[in-house]
Amino acid sequence: MSWYAEAGPDSDVIISSRVRLARNLETLPFPHRMSRDQAREAASLISERFFDGDESLKKDYLVLELDEMSQEDQMALVEKRLISEELVVAKQYHKVMIRRDESVSIMINEEDHIRIQSMRPGLDLEAAYRAAETAAIRLEEQLPIAYSDTYGFLTACPTNTGTGMRSSVMAHLPALTMSGVMRQVAESLAKMGFVVRGLYGEHSKSQGNLYQISNQLTLGSSETELISDLKQMLQQIIEQERHNRRVLHEQSALLLENRVMRAYGILRHARLMPSEEAFALLSDLRLGIALGIIDQVKTEDINRMQSAIGPASIQKAHGRLMTPEERDQARAETIRSLLNQ
């Protein structure tokens, strides 16, 4: 089942967990150094070998050639967080293999030859790692993977060398943001070796008080250690966020409840809904669910809405390019429909 279709551990704060594994072919240069012929060779070799001799895998995975997809369809995958924006930009024989339940994506010819990612709802990094590792082992058995006994898995970016793993979560931190301490929290995490980014990762900004928090370096630590360190830190963030939520509610109960119910009313009745406003209102609604202010909506409902209301997702659902106003109208209709189910 897709990560956004169910709730997971600590899902009042941690929306989803993701583990990404980077691997490269030892027989070819890194993607940024490859010719078009080499990129074609890499794409064909990886996708063919992954399925070689296993008919069940062919049924489990959908193979998408990004070169054959429209820009809107590609960006819709980004908005659902099934692929990275870097894969869209890559251009040279970039493709992705996605499990039909959307739990695992294998990106080909991104920054590395292979980027495996697995996502799970809530704080469940161990399950995400197991799923990604299963796909990685399959590829390592079938392909000549670049590996050094000294450094570990070799990657295009030195910060990924070692395990080749980047573990991250998407966290909803409205109370820390409203309290004005989010910048301080991000700076403290940076000193500890963690990175705080926006909704879609590097170079993106936070929308709807959603932040991506990940480990920064992989060299010198095992996968288990990296996940354990991240989880230990996240437990502190979760407790800080919950504490700040309680304080906000105790100090300004009427104002906070009004904010949540006003957001609910606007989302249920608005006829035009810009993307940024939608994410802000859904953040208020998500906070209201966590504090027990509103029970007509579930966390999973918010996840579904946020995965469906990006500009590209809206246009893909309607099968055509739209003006900004048409997108805002369609977004409002989508939200109303999902809230009134």
C-alpha positions in Angstrom: 0.0 0.0 0.0 1.2 3.5 -0.8 2.9 5.4 2.1 0.3 8.1 2.0 -2.7 5.7 2.3 -2.2 4.6 5.9 -0.9 6.0 9.2 2.3 4.7 10.8 4.1 5.0 14.1 4.3 8.6 15.5 2.3 9.8 12.4 1.1 12.8 14.3 4.6 14.3 13.8 6.4 12.0 11.3 4.5 11.7 8.0 6.7 9.2 6.3 10.1 7.5 6.5 12.4 7.1 3.5 15.6 5.1 2.9 17.6 5.7 -0.2 20.5 3.5 -1.4 22.9 4.7 -4.1 24.8 2.2 -6.2 26.9 2.5 -9.4 28.2 0.2 -12.1 32.0 -0.3 -11.9 32.2 -0.7 -15.7 30.9 2.8 -16.6 31.7 6.4 -15.5 29.4 8.2 -13.1 26.3 9.6 -14.8 27.6 13.1 -15.1 30.6 11.8 -17.0 28.7 9.4 -19.3 28.1 9.8 -23.0 24.6 9.2 -24.4 25.6 5.7 -25.6 26.9 4.9 -22.1 23.7 6.2 -20.5 21.7 4.0 -22.8 23.9 1.0 -22.0 23.5 1.6 -18.2 19.7 2.0 -18.4 19.3 -1.2 -20.5 21.7 -3.3 -18.4 20.1 -2.3 -15.0 16.5 -2.8 -16.0 17.1 -6.1 -17.8 19.3 -7.6 -15.1 17.0 -6.7 -12.3 14.1 -8.7 -13.9 16.3 -11.5 -15.4 14.9 -14.9 -14.5 12.2 -13.7 -12.1 8.8 -13.4 -13.7 7.2 -12.3 -10.3 9.3 -9.1 -10.3 7.9 -8.2 -13.7 4.4 -8.4 -12.2 5.4 -6.4 -9.1 7.1 -3.5 -10.9 6.1 -0.9 -13.4 8.9 0.4 -15.7 8.6 4.0 -16.9 10.8 5.6 -19.5 10.9 9.3 -18.6 11.9 10.3 -22.1 8.5 9.0 -23.3 6.5 10.9 -20.6 5.3 14.5 -20.6 6.9 17.0 -18.3 3.6 17.1 -16.3 3.5 13.3 -15.8 7.1 13.3 -14.7 6.5 16.1 -12.2 3.4 14.3 -10.9 5.7 11.5 -9.8 7.9 14.0 -8.0 4.9 15.4 -6.2 4.0 12.0 -5.0 7.6 11.6 -4.0 8.1 8.5 -6.1 11.1 10.0 -8.0 13.4 12.9 -7.4 13.4 16.2 -9.4 17.0 15.4 -10.2 15.9 12.4 -12.2 13.6 14.6 -14.2 16.4 17.0 -14.9 18.9 14.2 -15.8 17.5 13.7 -19.3 19.9 11.0 -20.5 18.0 7.7 -20.7 16.5 8.3 -17.3 13.9 5.7 -16.2 12.3 4.4 -13.1 11.0 1.0 -11.9 8.2 1.5 -9.4 6.6 -1.3 -7.3 2.9 -1.2 -8.0 2.1 -0.6 -4.4 4.5 2.5 -4.7 6.6 1.3 -1.7 9.9 1.1 -3.7 11.3 3.1 -6.6 14.5 2.3 -8.5 15.7 5.4 -10.3 18.2 4.9 -13.1 20.7 7.5 -14.3 20.1 10.1 -11.7 23.2 11.4 -9.8 24.2 7.7 -9.5 23.5 4.9 -11.9 21.0 3.4 -9.4 19.0 5.2 -6.7 16.8 2.8 -4.7 14.2 4.4 -2.4 11.7 2.9 -0.1 9.0 4.8 1.8 6.9 3.8 4.8 4.2 5.7 6.7 5.2 7.2 10.0 8.5 6.6 11.8 9.4 3.2 10.4 13.0 3.5 9.0 13.8 -0.1 9.7 11.0 -1.4 7.4 12.0 1.1 4.7 15.6 -0.1 4.9 14.6 -3.7 4.6 12.6 -3.1 1.5 15.3 -1.0 -0.1 18.0 -3.6 0.9 16.0 -6.4 -0.8 16.1 -4.5 -4.1 19.7 -3.6 -3.6 20.8 -7.2 -3.0 19.0 -8.3 -6.1 20.9 -5.7 -8.2 24.2 -6.5 -6.5 23.8 -10.2 -7.4 23.1 -9.4 -11.0 25.4 -6.4 -11.8 29.1 -5.4 -11.3 28.6 -2.8 -8.6 31.4 -0.3 -7.8 32.7 -1.2 -4.3 35.9 -0.5 -2.4 37.1 -2.6 0.6 38.4 0.6 2.1 35.6 3.0 1.4 32.5 0.9 0.7 30.0 1.7 -2.1 31.4 4.3 -4.4 29.1 7.2 -5.3 29.1 10.3 -7.4 28.9 12.5 -4.4 31.6 11.8 -1.7 29.1 12.4 1.1 27.2 9.3 0.0 30.3 7.0 -0.1 30.3 4.2 2.4 26.9 2.6 2.9 25.5 4.7 0.0 22.5 5.2 2.3 20.6 8.4 3.0 17.8 7.9 5.6 15.2 10.6 6.1 11.8 11.5 7.4 9.1 14.0 6.4 8.1 15.7 9.6 5.2 18.0 10.4 6.5 20.7 12.8 3.9 23.5 13.0 4.4 24.2 16.7 8.2 24.5 16.5 7.7 26.8 13.5 5.0 28.9 15.1 7.1 29.2 18.3 9.9 30.7 16.2 12.5 28.0 17.1 12.6 26.0 13.9 15.7 27.8 12.6 17.5 27.2 15.9 16.5 23.5 15.8 17.8 23.2 12.2 21.1 24.8 13.2 21.5 22.4 16.1 20.8 19.4 13.9 23.4 20.5 11.4 26.0 20.5 14.1 25.0 16.9 14.9 25.4 15.8 11.3 21.8 16.0 10.2 20.2 18.2 7.4 16.8 19.9 7.4 15.3 20.6 4.0 12.0 21.6 2.5 9.2 19.3 1.3 10.9 18.0 -1.9 14.5 17.8 -0.5 17.5 19.8 -1.5 16.9 23.3 -2.8 13.2 23.2 -1.9 11.4 25.3 0.7 9.1 24.1 3.5 5.4 24.0 2.6 2.7 23.5 5.2 5.3 23.2 8.0 6.7 20.0 6.4 10.4 19.4 6.7 12.7 16.7 5.4 15.3 15.6 8.0 18.1 13.3 7.0 21.6 12.0 7.9 24.4 13.9 6.1 27.3 11.5 6.0 27.5 7.7 5.5 31.3 7.0 5.5 32.5 5.2 8.6 29.1 4.1 9.9 26.9 1.0 9.3 23.3 1.2 8.0 22.1 0.1 11.4 24.1 2.8 13.2 22.9 5.5 10.8 19.2 4.6 11.3 19.7 4.3 15.1 21.3 7.8 15.3 18.6 9.4 13.2 15.8 7.7 15.2 17.3 8.7 18.5 17.5 12.3 17.4 13.9 12.2 16.0 12.5 11.0 19.3 13.7 14.3 20.8 12.2 16.3 17.9 8.9 14.5 18.3 8.8 15.2 22.1 9.7 18.9 21.5 7.0 19.3 18.9 4.3 17.6 21.0 5.3 19.7 24.0 5.1 22.9 22.0 1.7 21.8 20.6 0.3 21.3 24.1 1.7 24.7 25.3 0.1 26.5 22.3 -3.2 24.8 22.9 -3.2 25.5 26.6 -2.2 29.2 26.2 -4.4 30.0 23.2 -7.1 27.3 23.0 -9.8 29.4 21.4 -7.5 31.0 18.9 -6.0 27.6 17.9 -9.4 25.9 17.7 -10.8 28.8 15.6 -7.7 28.5 13.3 -8.3 24.8 12.8 -12.1 25.0 12.2 -11.6 28.0 9.9 -9.2 26.0 7.8 -11.7 23.1 7.7 -14.4 25.4 6.6 -12.4 27.0 3.8 -11.1 23.7 2.5 -14.7 22.3 2.4 -16.2 25.3 0.6 -13.6 27.3 -1.3 -13.9 27.4 -5.1 -10.4 28.5 -5.8 -7.4 27.1 -3.9 -3.8 28.1 -4.7 -1.2 25.5 -3.9 0.6 27.4 -1.1 -2.6 28.2 0.7 -3.8 24.6 0.4 -0.7 23.3 2.1 -1.0 25.9 4.9 -4.6 25.1 5.6 -4.0 21.3 5.5 -1.2 21.9 8.0 -3.7 23.6 10.3 -6.1 20.7 9.8 -3.4 18.1 10.5 -2.5 19.9 13.7 -6.2 19.9 14.7 -6.4 16.2 14.2 -3.3 15.6 16.4 -4.7 17.8 19.2 -8.2 16.2 19.1 -9.8 19.5 18.0 -11.4 17.8 14.9 -12.2 14.1 14.3 -14.1 14.3 11.0 -10.8 13.8 9.1 -7.9 11.4 9.5 -4.2 11.9 9.0 -4.2 9.5 6.0 -6.9 11.8 4.4 -4.5 14.7 4.6 -1.7 12.6 3.1 -3.9 11.6 0.2 -4.9 15.2 -0.5 -1.3 16.5 -0.3 -0.2 13.9 -2.8 -2.9 14.8 -5.2 -3.0 18.6 -5.3 0.4 19.6 -6.8 0.2 21.5 -10.1 1.4 18.6 -12.2 -0.8 16.1 -10.3 -3.9 18.3 -10.9 -3.1 18.5 -14.7 -2.4 14.8 -15.0 -5.7 14.0 -13.3 -7.5 16.2 -15.8 -5.5 15.1 -18.8 -4.5 18.6 -20.0 -2.5 21.7 -19.4 -4.3 24.3 -17.3 -4.0 28.0 -16.6 -3.1 28.9 -12.9 -6.8 29.8 -12.3 -8.0 26.5 -13.7 -5.5 24.6 -11.5 -6.7 26.5 -8.4 -10.3 25.6 -9.3 -9.5 22.0 -9.9 -7.5 21.8 -6.7 -10.4 23.2 -4.7 -12.7 20.6 -6.3 -10.3 17.8 -5.5 -10.0 18.8 -1.8 -13.8 19.3 -1.5 -14.4 15.9 -3.0 -11.9 14.1 -0.7 -13.1 15.9 2.4 -16.8 15.1 1.7 -16.3 11.4 1.0 
